[in-house]
Amino acid sequence: MSNTYEINHVIGVCGDADGNVYQLYTHYDESDALAAVGTIKKATTDKNGIVLGGKGTRLLYANTQMNAMWMSPEGHLWVVDRKGNVYTNAPVTFVNAPYQHLDYKDLDSGVQWNVTLIDRNSLQGIWGSSDSDVWVTSFNGQAFHWDGKSWTMHAIGNTSNGINGSASNDVYVVGYHGKIHHFDGSSWSDVPYPAHLPEGEVFTDVRVVSKEEVYITGRSGGVLKGNALDGFQDIGSPEYKWYGVGYFKERLFFAGGPSGIFELKDGRFECLKDRADIVGVFEAKDAIYFIPAEQQPRPWVVQYQPGADMEWAKINS
């Protein structure tokens, strides 16, 4: 697959409770990015859960770009794409068929995928508390909820960049135009943010550590800490642009774009690695992964596994 396209990037990583690691790829030619296709691979790992690189096992191909994936607590993958489809290997029954021109297939693994079209626009993010409580966000400003039987649409009115939560009654969506949205189990509401931040702030990611402790990153340097009930304070720095946040082994990590990889320690942002243009952070059971913006000539990610013989590694695929 990667040999037939000019650009091949890892854009997402997730893991299951057994230590398996999954990577989401986009593939396209530089002159025709809108014709991107997507694949998901199960990475090759050693007995300690360290990704070894290489081709891995291909789980899914689609003839459109897949934008995000999430691993449910039950151990099932959920994936969304730019045509409005949701894919999962969970044992669910969807009513609607996939997009009529969608071509998707399992390539190597024998995984059975269930696929449905939920809206004719690009789906941006996905998170849930279980296989019967899944939220999907869209480019056009809707959030879609799966309750185990059917999908319902909620108009939140904003293009989203990040979604995360702690429970079915504590879900956050963040995105463009300085918007923070919170679901309390019954309805969505807008959450105010500190007035000194730019009116058109772009929030890039959200990580819900608990109902009391939520972190939101912004491109103007803001890092918001707080929650929907008590409000947020800005603990960030205009010196940086933040593109993602992850929580791993009770430590907070940040994607600082061209400034590198950071950790929040005692209220200060400590640069751990200042190489590469890091634009994403993803957690797995045994390691945390950082996504660089440029990955040529081969797709690669940065793996950090505290306590390992080699804690930091560049993983090629």
N, C-alpha and C positions, 0 to 999 in steps of 0.2 A: 504493500500500500504506500508506504512513505517514499519508495523509490520512484513513484510515478508523479509526484508533485514537487514543486520547487520549495514550498514552505511546509514544514511539519513541526508543530509545536504541541507540547503538553500544556493544557490549559486548566486541568483540575486533577486532584488526587483525593482518594478516600480509602479507608480501610475498614475491615470487619473485626469482630471480637477475637477471631482466631489468628490475627496478625497478617492476614492477606492484604495486599496493597493493590489498588486499581488506579489506572491512569486514563484520563480523558484527553484525546488528541483532536486537533483540527489539521486538515490537509488542504492546501490550495495552491494555485499558481499565482504569482505576484500580480499578473495582469488581470486576474479574474477572481478576486477574493470572495465575491458574492456566490461563486459556485463551490464554496468550500464543502467538504464532506467530513464526517466524523467517525472515529473509532474509539472503542474502549478495550483496554488490555488489562489482564491480570498479570502483575509484575512477577518476575522470578525472584524469590527471596531465599535467604539461608535460614537455618534453624532458629536464629535469633531475630528474624523479621527484618533483616537488612536487605534492601533491594539491591540486586546484583547487576541490574541493567540487562541489556539484550532484548530480544524480541518479545518475550513473554507469551501469554496465551490470549489470543484475540477473542473477545466475548461478543462484540457487536460492531457492525458497520451500518452506516446510514448515508444515503446520498444527499444529505444536507448537514449543516453544522449543528452539532450538539453543544449546547451552551453551558450546561451545568449538570452535576450529578450529586447524589446523596445516598449514603448507606443507612438503611433503617436499623433500629435496634434489633429487629428480627433477623438481620443479616441479608437483606435484599437491596439490590441496586435500583434506584429511581433516577431517571434521566429526562432532560427536557431539550427541545431543539428550536431552531429559528422558524420552523413552519407551524408550530403550535402543537406538536406531538409530545405525549408523555410515554416513556417506556419503563417497564419494570419487569423483573423476574420474580416478583412476589406473586403468590397464588391468588390473584384477584381476577374479577370479571368486569371488563369495560363494555359499556353499551355501544359507544360510537366507534366506527372504524378509524384507522389512521388516515392521514392526508392521502388523497387518491393517487398522487404521483410519488409517494414515498417508497423507496426501495431500501429495505433493511434486512439484515441477515446475521445470524450467528456464524462465525467463521471457523473456529477451531474447537469450541468447548462443549457444544451440545446444549447450551443454556436455552431454555424456552422463554421468549420475550412476549409480554402482553403490551400492546401499543394502542393508543387512542388519540384522536384529535380533539383537543378541548377548546381551541380558539384559533382563528386564522391570523395570528400575529406571533412575533418572536417571544418565546418564553425565556426568561432571564435567569431565574433562580429557583431553588427547591429546598425545602426543609420540612421535617415533620417530627412528631413524637412517637409514631408507630406507622405500620402499614395501613392503618385505617384512620390516620389523622395526618394528612399531607397537604402542605401549602405550596403553591406554584405562583411565581410572579411573572408579569409580562411587560413588554416594552411599552404597551399602550396604557399602562396604569391600572391594570386589574390584578386582583389576587384570586386564585381559584383554589377551592378546598375540596379534598377527597375525604369522605367519611367512611370509606369501606364499601359503599354501594354506588354513590353518584358524586358528580362534581357540581359545585355551586360557585357562582361568580360574585365577587365583592369588588366594588369600585373604590379604589383608594386614590386614583387620580394622579399617579406619578410614576415615571419610569424608574425602575428599581435597579440597584447595584448589588445589594446584599440582603440576605434573609437568615435569621437564626432565632432560636428560642430556648426556653428551659422546660416548657410544658405546653399542653394544649391551650392553656389560658394565659400564655405569656410568650407572644411571638412579635418580633420586630422586623420591619422592612425599612431600608434606607435607600436614598437615591439622590436624584437631581433636585435642584431648586431649594436646597436646604430642608428637605422633607424627611421627617422621622415618623413612621406609623407604628402603632402598637395595637395588638389584638388581645383583649382581656378574657376571651372565652365566649363573648356574646357579640361584640362589635369592634370595629376599627376606629381609632382616633388619632389625630395629629398630636405630636409631642413637641413642645417648644424647645429651642436650643439657645445657648448663650447669645445675647444680643450683639456682642462684639464681632461675631463671625460674619463673613460676607453674606449678604442677602441671598445670593445665588449659589451658596456653598454646595459642592458636590460631595456627598457622603459616599464613600467607596465600599465600606464593609461594616459588619456588625458581628460582635461575639458576645453571647449571653453566657456569662459564667454562672450566674444564679439570678433569681428574681430581683435581688438587691444590687447586683454588680453586673453592669452592661458596659461594653466599650464600643465606640463608634469612631471610625477613622474618616478624615476629610482631606481633600486635595490642597486646601489652603494651610495645612499644618495642624488643624484642630484634631485632638483626640478627646472625645467626650466620655466621661465616666459618670455613671449614675443609673437611674431607672425611670420608667414612665411615671411612677407615683411621686417620687421625691425630686425629680428633675435631674438635669445634667450639669456638670461643670467641665470646663475645658482644661485639660492637663497637658495639652500638646504644645508644639513649638512651630512658629511660622517659618523656622529654618528648614523644615522638611515638608515633603508631600507624602501623604500616607495612602497606600493602596490596599492594605489588607491587615488583618489582625487574627492571631491564633492563640489558643490556650492549650498548653501541653505540660503535663506533670506540674501543675500549679505555677506555671511560668507564662508570662505574656510576651508574645513575639509580634513584631510589626514588619511589614513590607514597606521599605522606605524609598522605592523607586531607584533612581540613580545613586542615592546615598547609601543603599545597601540594606542589611538585615539588622534589626534592633531588638533589644529586650528592655522592658520597663523594670527597673530595679530601684527600689527605695525612692520612687517618684521621679527618677531620671531615666532618659533614654540612652542606653549604652549601645554603641555600634559594635556588633559582633563580627560582621563581614562587610567590607566597603567595596567589594567587587560585584559586578553584574548589576543589572537594572531590575530589581525585584518588584514584581507587581501582584503577587498572590501568596497566600499562606494557607496550607491545608494540613490537617492533623490526621494521623493514623494511630494505631495502637502502640507501636514501638518507636515511632519517629515522627518528626514534623518536617514538612516539605515546603520549599520556597520556589516559586515559579519566576524565572527570568523572562524579560520581554523579548529578548533575542536569543534564539536557540540553534542557529545554523552553525555547522552544516548538518548536525544531528540533534534531535530533540534531547533535552536534558533538564534535570531539576537538581536543586541542592537539598541534600538530606542531612538532618541533624538528629543524632541519637545520643543523648547524654549518657555517659558512662561506658559507651562502647570503646573498643580498642582504637577505632578511628571514628571520632565523634562526627566530624564533618566529611561529607563525600559529595562529589559531583557524579550524578548517575546518568549515564547515557543510555539511550534506547534506540 
